[in-house]
Amino acid sequence: MIYLSQMLGKPVIDVTGEKLGSISDLAIQTGEVFPRITSLAFQGPGKVPFMISWRKYVDEYDAEDSCVKLKVDSTAIRFSYLQPNEVLLARDLLNRQIVDTQGMKVVRVNDLKLSVSGSQLRLLGAEVGIRGILRGIAPWLETAVVTVAKHLGKHVKEQIIAWSYMDLLDRNLSEVQLSISHTRLSELHPADIADVLEQLDPAQRAHVFQYLDDAQAGDAISEMEDEYQANVIDDLDDARASKLLGTMDPDDAADIVRDLPYGKAEKLLRLMGVEDADEIRKLLGYRDETAGGMMTTQYVSIGEDATVEEAIVMLRELPEDYPTIHYLYIVNEYGKLVGVMSLRTLVLAQSDTKLADVMFHDDLISALPDEPEAEVAADISKYDLLAIPVINEHGRMLGIVTFDDAFDVIEEDAEDSKTTVSALRIAAYVLGIIMFLALYTLVILQIIGFEG
């Protein structure tokens, strides 16, 4: 997690590695629910202030190295000015008072919490508790207080007020008023909504969900990390939770249902439509971390005797919200996979051509349902596939594994490897300290023994 207090004063580095200055402020546009950082203000040599567009020039905020990295060198930068709809976080919001809509209490913005979304930063909300004050004094002080409190059986919680609950009382920014307004949530991409929801507490998250329609809510849940998905569904009332699961892709819904308590899962499956529930139950029959466990049953297949024109007509009749189609799977009269056709091949072929005459049928790449997901992901990567069919021992189509699910597996493996390397480094560091202390103790004992 990133806080404004941790960014202020950190270096701004161009693409060549040259330090241009230090971060003095960040600007946002106030018209968004969870606003993107739009401009970067920094002090150059001699404390000369500069401002540049975040989108044009910033590659990333590197939390590990604590610096902003630009994607151009210093000669390519064109400086800008604060726009009428922009406000500066440190200058205009930090240490300002927030009052609620009833005017019953006044709190102070002690820090501002930010979320990384790709190369973007978004403002999540204001820290109004003691941790923001401690962090502003020194990050180690916050860590020390939290650690001591934990040993005493206490928990020093963050007190975050989401930006979506805040309105500016006036343009001179003398005060900020709490409100509940999510009318602009529909402007965000589901992945951005997911990034935001993951970093809100359960109460705030549940409140935001009240302002999302079923399609938005389902898409946002699908984009969330695995550890949050089941918790979000579990927090919703049964009727809406069941409805949302029914609108999601079957493989995504099955992954969530697997992580729910058995009683809750059965209740939600009984509440949804029979067809949706059956699709999810089929997928639940396969072991996790296998091709069957990660596949989706939403794919397009057609008989080998069909023509190109018939295939195109069938595709046109699919619902608008049908998942993206990468390939057309050709099956024989027994449902056995006999060929694959890309949409490009389909479009370029003559309309009266039979699919059997233009489909790819040699050395088809497929997976069995019990095949480990890592092997499936490796095949998708090795053969540059957008999806791989999953078949049973008789060659009948069961479903497909798409490249995005494979990418998730590869990403998880990479994270696990990174975690292992980090753990080994820490272990080596600790071992080094222990050896040093042991050697130091031995030397002291020898000195004491010599003097004795």
Sequence and secondary structure as in RCSB ss.txt:
>XXXX:A:sequence
MIYLSQMLGKPVIDVTGEKLGSISDLAIQTGEVFPRITSLAFQGPGKVPFMISWRKYVDEYDAEDSCVKLKVDST
AIRFSYLQPNEVLLARDLLNRQIVDTQGMKVVRVNDLKLSVSGSQLRLLGAEVGIRGILRGIAPWLETAVVTVAK
HLGKHVKEQIIAWSYMDLLDRNLSEVQLSISHTRLSELHPADIADVLEQLDPAQRAHVFQYLDDAQAGDAISEME
DEYQANVIDDLDDARASKLLGTMDPDDAADIVRDLPYGKAEKLLRLMGVEDADEIRKLLGYRDETAGGMMTTQYV
SIGEDATVEEAIVMLRELPEDYPTIHYLYIVNEYGKLVGVMSLRTLVLAQSDTKLADVMFHDDLISALPDEPEAE
VAADISKYDLLAIPVINEHGRMLGIVTFDDAFDVIEEDAEDSKTTVSALRIAAYVLGIIMFLALYTLVILQIIGF
EG
>XXXX:A:secstr
 EEHHHHTT EEE TTS EEEEEEEEEEETTSSS BEEEEEEE GGG EEEEEHHHHEEEEETTTTEEEESS GG
G       TTEEEIIIIITT EEE TT   EEE  EEEEEEETTEEEEEEEE SHHHHHHHH HHHHHHHHHHHH
HTT      EEEGGGEEESSTT S EEE    TTGGGS HHHHHHHHHTS HHHHHHHHTTS HHHHHHHHHHS 
HHHHHHHHHHS HHHHHHHHHHS HHHHHHHHHTS HHHHHHHHHHS HHHHHHHHHHHTS TTBHHHH BS   
EEETT BHHHHHHHHHTS TTS    EEEEE TTSBEEEEEEHHHHHHS TT BHHHHSB TT   B TTSBHHH
HHHHHHHTT SEEEEE TT BEEEEEEHHHHHHHHHHHHHHHHHHHHHHHHHHHHHHHHHHHHHHHHHHHHHHHH
H 
